[in-house]
Each structure stands twice: as C-alpha cells, then as structure tokens.
C-alpha cells in the first residue's frame, strides 16, 4: 500500500513537471514570436 502510494506520488511529480516544461516551452515560443513580430514591425516602421 505504501509503495503504491510512493509510486503514485513520484509519477504525479514527473507528469506535473513535464506539463510545466511543456507550458514553459509554449510560453517561450509565443514570446519569441512576439519579439520577432515586434522587431519586424520596428524595421518596417524605421525603413
């Protein structure tokens, strides 16, 4: 019973960490897109 519980906690930790990593990657991708768009707009604006 206790072993099962520990395994459950460990798998839950791993899954939640993976979800956090995926969310961070998505956020980073969006930020990179935003900054690229902003710099592109800036170039258009200045030229």
Secondary structure, 3 states (H helix, E strand, C coil): CHHHHHHHHHHHHHHHHHHHHHHHHHHHHHHHHHHHHHHHHHHHHHC
